[in-house]
């Protein structure tokens, strides 16, 4: 039996960066060198959106740096060459139309729906694009989700019972607005099912997550009978998500469907803690990284041990968590390409993990956002900040890039 600590060769930079040309390798090295400077980067990411609105000429600079590193292209068609290139390395792609939260009109939400349907059709034409990713806040008003979540608090009833009770407290207009959200998803999910693709629904802030969780659970009850068409996302930096997974598994058993879940550590830690402190309620976030790591790894084991009723996307840049997950798969004698197990990392980051997993025969994807620069700008700013705040992330990327450049005699 393979030991993933030897099978997953995280230090093999030749494999990790085989898909990059010398030019791309040098550009990545220069970019991550800049991302070491945390204070200037934080200031820059704070003011760049405003300066762009004022007409400052940063577009070409952003396009040649952050955009090229972390985004697949402005259009679906531009992602096609990247998708095909990754396919040659047995790496799959999770396509994401990179819209972020904003106050969208109903017409703009309908446009997002149409784009998600277009992504599904495009993914269906690509043999290595099994998933698409969507954000509920692209289809629903943030403040409506916030009110719904607030109405669902303060009771020990089940998630779906809380959801039903909440709907009775909305105004007629709010109910009609929410019905439009449900109708949008009732276009997207059946289209994915028919195309033999799956939909990953991203996690949101904790104070709007409950109605999203309930809606996704109901979609799974309808569409996940034979295979996992719909996946929720669990952020394991939240200390309540282990219990949440257990509760959702019980619902899956009771209603005879497959519970699909993407496991991540989390994306809104600073915002969550700041809001909890300002509003004087207990933070939903673990106090320390060790607790988060423990819950993440325990959640992976929980899912892998229940593959008849669960499907999991293990979405992490943590080497240890990936190695532990791979080891658990091997120890259980599970096929490394079992249809209910998938690994994933963001495009532009942790190539050494992605390509080590691929080389060892595990199903693994790059999460590839695309869209016009103005749409993906919030995503790019988050990637820049993340690479300055995650302990060791930028240093690790630089070390590996430098090692490969030396191997290619570029330094």
C-alpha positions as CSV (number, residue, x, y, z in Angstrom):
1,X,0.0,0.0,0.0
2,X,1.3,3.4,-0.9
3,X,2.3,5.9,1.8
4,X,1.2,9.3,0.5
5,X,4.0,11.0,2.2
6,X,6.3,9.2,-0.3
7,X,3.8,9.0,-3.2
8,X,2.9,12.7,-3.0
9,X,6.2,14.4,-3.9
10,X,5.5,17.9,-2.8
11,X,9.1,19.0,-3.5
12,X,9.1,17.8,-7.1
13,X,9.1,21.2,-8.8
14,X,9.7,19.7,-12.2
15,X,6.2,18.1,-12.0
16,X,4.7,21.0,-10.2
17,X,5.6,23.6,-12.9
18,X,5.8,21.5,-16.0
19,X,2.7,23.3,-17.4
20,X,4.4,26.7,-17.1
21,X,6.7,28.2,-19.7
22,X,10.0,29.8,-18.6
23,X,8.3,33.2,-19.1
24,X,5.3,32.3,-16.9
25,X,7.6,30.9,-14.3
26,X,9.6,34.1,-14.1
27,X,6.5,36.2,-14.0
28,X,5.1,34.1,-11.1
29,X,8.3,34.5,-9.2
30,X,8.3,38.3,-9.6
31,X,4.7,38.5,-8.5
32,X,5.1,36.4,-5.4
33,X,8.2,38.4,-4.6
34,X,6.1,41.5,-4.5
35,X,3.4,39.8,-2.5
36,X,5.9,39.4,0.4
37,X,5.4,43.1,1.2
38,X,2.3,42.9,3.3
39,X,1.8,46.5,4.3
40,X,2.1,48.0,0.8
41,X,-0.1,45.2,-0.6
42,X,-2.8,45.8,2.0
43,X,-2.8,49.5,1.3
44,X,-2.8,48.8,-2.5
45,X,-5.7,46.3,-2.4
46,X,-7.7,48.8,-0.3
47,X,-7.3,51.7,-2.7
48,X,-7.1,50.0,-6.1
49,X,-10.8,49.6,-6.7
50,X,-11.4,53.2,-6.0
51,X,-8.5,54.4,-8.2
52,X,-9.8,52.3,-11.0
53,X,-13.2,53.9,-10.7
54,X,-11.6,57.3,-10.9
55,X,-9.9,56.3,-14.1
56,X,-6.3,55.6,-13.0
57,X,-4.4,53.5,-15.6
58,X,-3.9,50.3,-13.6
59,X,-5.9,47.9,-15.8
60,X,-3.0,46.8,-17.9
61,X,-0.8,46.3,-14.8
62,X,-3.4,44.3,-13.1
63,X,-4.1,42.2,-16.2
64,X,-0.4,41.4,-16.6
65,X,0.2,40.5,-12.9
66,X,-2.6,39.3,-10.6
67,X,-5.1,38.6,-13.4
68,X,-2.8,36.4,-15.4
69,X,-1.7,34.5,-12.3
70,X,-5.1,33.8,-10.7
71,X,-7.7,34.1,-13.4
72,X,-8.4,31.9,-16.4
73,X,-9.4,34.7,-18.7
74,X,-12.1,37.3,-19.3
75,X,-14.4,35.0,-21.3
76,X,-15.2,31.3,-21.2
77,X,-13.6,31.0,-24.6
78,X,-10.3,32.3,-23.2
79,X,-10.4,29.6,-20.5
80,X,-10.6,26.8,-23.2
81,X,-6.9,26.7,-23.9
82,X,-6.0,26.6,-20.2
83,X,-8.6,23.8,-19.7
84,X,-7.1,21.8,-22.5
85,X,-3.6,22.4,-21.3
86,X,-4.4,21.2,-17.8
87,X,-6.1,18.2,-19.2
88,X,-2.8,17.1,-20.7
89,X,-1.5,16.8,-17.1
90,X,-4.6,14.9,-15.9
91,X,-5.8,18.0,-13.9
92,X,-9.4,18.9,-14.1
93,X,-11.0,22.3,-13.9
94,X,-13.7,23.9,-11.7
95,X,-15.1,26.8,-13.7
96,X,-16.3,29.9,-11.8
97,X,-17.9,33.0,-13.2
98,X,-16.2,35.4,-10.8
99,X,-19.0,37.6,-9.7
100,X,-18.9,38.8,-6.1
101,X,-21.4,40.3,-3.7
102,X,-23.0,43.5,-4.9
103,X,-26.4,45.2,-5.0
104,X,-27.6,43.7,-8.2
105,X,-30.9,44.5,-9.9
106,X,-33.2,41.6,-10.7
107,X,-32.2,41.9,-14.3
108,X,-28.5,41.6,-13.4
109,X,-29.3,38.5,-11.3
110,X,-31.0,37.0,-14.3
111,X,-27.9,37.8,-16.3
112,X,-25.8,35.9,-13.8
113,X,-28.2,33.0,-14.1
114,X,-27.8,33.0,-17.8
115,X,-24.0,33.1,-17.4
116,X,-24.1,30.1,-15.1
117,X,-26.1,28.2,-17.6
118,X,-23.6,29.1,-20.3
119,X,-20.8,27.9,-18.0
120,X,-22.6,24.5,-17.6
121,X,-23.0,24.2,-21.4
122,X,-19.3,25.0,-21.9
123,X,-18.2,22.6,-19.1
124,X,-20.2,19.9,-20.8
125,X,-18.1,20.3,-23.9
126,X,-14.9,19.9,-21.9
127,X,-14.0,16.4,-20.8
128,X,-12.1,17.6,-17.7
129,X,-14.6,20.1,-16.3
130,X,-16.8,18.1,-13.9
131,X,-17.9,21.0,-11.7
132,X,-19.0,24.6,-11.9
133,X,-19.0,27.0,-8.9
134,X,-21.6,29.6,-8.1
135,X,-22.3,32.1,-5.3
136,X,-25.8,32.5,-4.0
137,X,-25.2,36.2,-3.5
138,X,-24.9,36.5,-7.3
139,X,-28.6,35.4,-7.4
140,X,-30.0,36.8,-4.1
141,X,-30.0,40.1,-2.3
142,X,-27.6,40.1,0.6
143,X,-29.9,42.0,3.0
144,X,-32.7,39.6,2.3
145,X,-30.5,36.6,3.1
146,X,-29.4,38.5,6.3
147,X,-33.0,39.0,7.4
148,X,-33.8,35.4,6.7
149,X,-30.9,34.2,8.7
150,X,-31.8,36.4,11.6
151,X,-35.4,35.0,11.6
152,X,-33.9,31.4,11.6
153,X,-31.9,32.0,14.8
154,X,-32.9,31.4,18.4
155,X,-34.4,27.9,18.1
156,X,-33.2,24.3,18.3
157,X,-35.5,23.1,15.6
158,X,-34.0,21.3,12.5
159,X,-32.6,23.4,9.7
160,X,-35.5,22.8,7.4
161,X,-38.1,23.4,10.1
162,X,-36.4,26.7,10.9
163,X,-36.5,27.6,7.2
164,X,-40.2,26.9,6.9
165,X,-41.0,28.9,10.0
166,X,-38.9,31.8,8.7
167,X,-40.7,32.0,5.4
168,X,-44.0,32.6,7.2
169,X,-42.5,35.8,8.7
170,X,-41.4,37.4,5.5
171,X,-43.5,40.0,3.8
172,X,-45.4,39.2,0.6
173,X,-42.8,41.1,-1.5
174,X,-39.9,39.3,0.2
175,X,-41.5,35.9,-0.4
176,X,-41.9,36.7,-4.1
177,X,-38.3,37.9,-4.3
178,X,-37.1,34.7,-2.7
179,X,-39.2,32.6,-5.0
180,X,-37.3,34.2,-7.9
181,X,-34.0,33.1,-6.3
182,X,-35.3,29.5,-6.1
183,X,-36.5,29.7,-9.7
184,X,-33.0,30.7,-10.8
185,X,-31.5,27.7,-9.0
186,X,-34.3,25.5,-10.5
187,X,-32.9,26.4,-13.9
188,X,-29.2,26.0,-13.0
189,X,-29.3,22.7,-11.2
190,X,-31.4,20.7,-13.7
191,X,-29.2,22.0,-16.5
192,X,-26.1,20.7,-14.6
193,X,-27.8,17.4,-14.0
194,X,-28.8,16.9,-17.6
195,X,-25.2,17.8,-18.7
196,X,-23.8,15.3,-16.2
197,X,-22.0,18.1,-14.3
198,X,-22.2,19.2,-10.7
199,X,-22.7,22.6,-9.0
200,X,-20.6,23.7,-6.1
201,X,-22.4,26.4,-4.1
202,X,-19.9,28.6,-2.3
203,X,-20.1,29.4,1.4
204,X,-21.0,32.9,2.6
205,X,-20.7,34.9,5.8
206,X,-22.1,33.1,8.9
207,X,-24.9,35.7,9.2
208,X,-26.4,34.8,5.9
209,X,-25.5,31.1,5.7
210,X,-28.6,29.4,7.3
211,X,-31.1,30.1,4.4
212,X,-28.4,29.1,1.9
213,X,-27.8,25.8,3.8
214,X,-31.5,25.1,3.9
215,X,-32.0,25.8,0.2
216,X,-29.0,23.7,-0.8
217,X,-30.3,20.8,1.4
218,X,-33.7,20.9,-0.4
219,X,-32.0,20.9,-3.8
220,X,-30.0,17.9,-2.8
221,X,-33.2,16.1,-1.7
222,X,-34.5,16.6,-5.2
223,X,-31.5,16.2,-7.4
224,X,-28.9,14.1,-5.5
225,X,-30.8,10.8,-5.6
226,X,-28.6,9.0,-8.1
227,X,-25.4,11.1,-8.0
228,X,-24.1,14.2,-6.3
229,X,-25.3,17.1,-8.6
230,X,-25.4,19.7,-5.9
231,X,-22.6,20.4,-3.3
232,X,-22.7,22.7,-0.3
233,X,-19.5,24.3,1.1
234,X,-18.5,23.9,4.8
235,X,-16.0,26.4,6.3
236,X,-14.2,24.4,9.0
237,X,-12.9,27.5,10.7
238,X,-16.4,27.6,12.2
239,X,-16.6,25.6,15.3
240,X,-20.2,24.5,14.6
241,X,-19.5,22.8,11.2
242,X,-18.6,19.4,12.5
243,X,-22.1,19.1,14.0
244,X,-23.6,20.6,10.9
245,X,-22.0,17.9,8.7
246,X,-23.4,15.2,11.1
247,X,-26.9,16.7,10.9
248,X,-26.8,16.9,7.1
249,X,-25.6,13.3,6.9
250,X,-28.6,12.3,9.0
251,X,-30.9,14.2,6.6
252,X,-29.3,12.4,3.7
253,X,-29.9,9.0,5.3
254,X,-33.4,9.9,6.2
255,X,-34.4,11.2,2.8
256,X,-32.2,8.8,0.8
257,X,-30.0,11.2,-1.1
258,X,-26.2,11.8,-1.5
259,X,-24.9,14.7,0.5
260,X,-22.3,16.6,-1.5
261,X,-19.9,18.9,0.4
262,X,-16.8,21.0,-0.5
263,X,-14.6,21.3,2.6
264,X,-12.6,24.5,3.0
265,X,-11.0,26.2,6.0
266,X,-12.8,29.5,5.4
267,X,-12.6,32.9,3.6
268,X,-14.0,35.5,6.0
269,X,-12.1,35.1,9.2
270,X,-11.2,38.7,9.9
271,X,-14.6,40.0,8.9
272,X,-16.3,37.4,11.1
273,X,-14.3,38.1,14.2
274,X,-14.6,41.9,13.7
275,X,-18.4,41.7,13.4
276,X,-18.7,39.4,16.4
277,X,-16.6,41.8,18.5
278,X,-18.5,44.9,17.3
279,X,-21.9,43.4,17.9
280,X,-20.9,41.6,21.1
281,X,-21.8,38.0,20.3
282,X,-19.5,34.9,20.5
283,X,-17.3,34.5,17.5
284,X,-18.3,31.6,15.3
285,X,-14.6,31.1,14.4
286,X,-12.2,28.8,16.1
287,X,-9.8,30.6,18.5
288,X,-6.7,29.0,17.0
289,X,-5.4,27.4,13.8
290,X,-4.9,24.0,15.6
291,X,-8.6,23.7,16.3
292,X,-9.5,24.5,12.7
293,X,-6.9,22.0,11.4
294,X,-8.3,19.4,13.7
295,X,-11.9,19.9,12.5
296,X,-10.9,20.0,8.8
297,X,-9.1,16.7,9.0
298,X,-11.8,15.1,11.1
299,X,-14.4,16.3,8.5
300,X,-12.4,14.7,5.7
301,X,-12.4,11.4,7.6
302,X,-16.1,11.7,8.4
303,X,-16.9,12.0,4.7
304,X,-14.5,9.4,3.4
305,X,-16.0,6.8,5.9
306,X,-19.5,7.5,4.5
307,X,-19.0,7.6,0.7
308,X,-22.2,5.6,0.0
309,X,-24.2,8.6,1.2
310,X,-21.6,11.5,0.9
311,X,-19.4,13.0,-1.8
312,X,-16.6,15.3,-0.8
313,X,-14.4,17.9,-2.5
314,X,-11.3,18.4,-0.4
315,X,-10.4,22.0,-1.2
316,X,-7.2,23.0,0.7
317,X,-3.7,24.3,0.2
318,X,-2.5,22.6,3.4
319,X,0.1,19.9,2.5
320,X,-0.5,18.0,5.7
321,X,-4.3,17.8,5.2
322,X,-3.9,16.7,1.6
323,X,-1.4,14.0,2.6
324,X,-3.7,12.8,5.5
325,X,-6.7,12.6,3.2
326,X,-4.8,10.7,0.5
327,X,-3.5,8.3,3.2
328,X,-7.0,7.7,4.5
329,X,-8.2,6.9,1.0
330,X,-5.3,4.4,0.5
331,X,-5.7,2.8,3.9
332,X,-9.4,2.2,3.3
333,X,-8.7,0.6,-0.1
334,X,-10.7,3.2,-1.9
335,X,-10.1,3.8,-5.6
336,X,-8.1,7.0,-6.0
337,X,-10.5,8.2,-8.6
338,X,-13.7,7.2,-6.7
339,X,-16.4,9.5,-8.1
340,X,-17.3,10.7,-4.6
341,X,-13.7,12.0,-3.7
342,X,-12.1,15.0,-5.3
343,X,-9.2,17.3,-4.4
344,X,-8.9,20.9,-5.4
345,X,-6.7,24.0,-5.2
346,X,-7.0,27.5,-6.6
347,X,-5.5,28.3,-10.0
348,X,-2.2,30.1,-9.5
349,X,-1.4,28.6,-6.1
350,X,-0.1,25.4,-4.7
351,X,0.8,23.8,-8.0
352,X,3.1,21.4,-6.1
353,X,0.1,19.9,-4.4
354,X,-2.2,19.7,-7.4
355,X,0.3,18.1,-9.7
356,X,1.6,15.7,-7.0
357,X,-2.0,14.5,-6.5
358,X,-2.5,14.2,-10.2
359,X,0.8,12.3,-10.7
360,X,-0.3,9.8,-8.0
361,X,-3.6,9.2,-9.7
362,X,-6.0,11.1,-7.5
363,X,-8.9,13.1,-9.0
364,X,-7.9,16.8,-8.6
365,X,-9.0,20.1,-10.1
366,X,-7.8,23.7,-10.3
367,X,-10.5,26.2,-9.3
368,X,-10.5,28.6,-12.3
369,X,-12.4,31.9,-12.1
370,X,-13.0,33.9,-15.2
371,X,-14.7,37.2,-16.1
372,X,-14.2,40.8,-17.0
373,X,-11.5,42.5,-14.8
374,X,-14.1,44.7,-13.1
375,X,-16.1,41.6,-12.1
376,X,-13.1,39.6,-10.8
377,X,-11.4,42.5,-9.1
378,X,-12.7,41.7,-5.6
379,X,-11.4,38.1,-6.1
380,X,-8.0,39.4,-7.1
381,X,-7.8,41.7,-4.2
382,X,-8.7,38.8,-1.9
383,X,-6.0,36.6,-3.4
384,X,-3.4,39.3,-3.0
385,X,-4.3,39.9,0.7
386,X,-4.5,36.2,1.3
387,X,-1.0,35.6,0.1
388,X,0.3,38.2,2.5
389,X,-1.7,36.9,5.5
390,X,-1.5,33.1,5.3
391,X,1.6,32.1,7.3
392,X,4.2,30.8,5.0
393,X,2.1,30.8,1.8
394,X,4.0,33.3,-0.2
395,X,7.4,32.0,1.2
396,X,6.5,28.5,0.2
397,X,5.5,29.6,-3.4
398,X,8.7,31.6,-3.8
399,X,10.9,28.8,-2.5
400,X,9.4,26.3,-4.9
401,X,9.4,28.7,-7.9
402,X,13.1,29.6,-7.1
403,X,14.0,25.9,-7.0
404,X,12.4,25.2,-10.4
405,X,14.1,28.3,-11.9
406,X,17.4,27.0,-10.7
407,X,16.7,23.6,-12.1
408,X,15.9,25.2,-15.5
409,X,19.0,27.3,-15.1
410,X,17.0,30.5,-15.2
411,X,18.7,31.9,-12.1
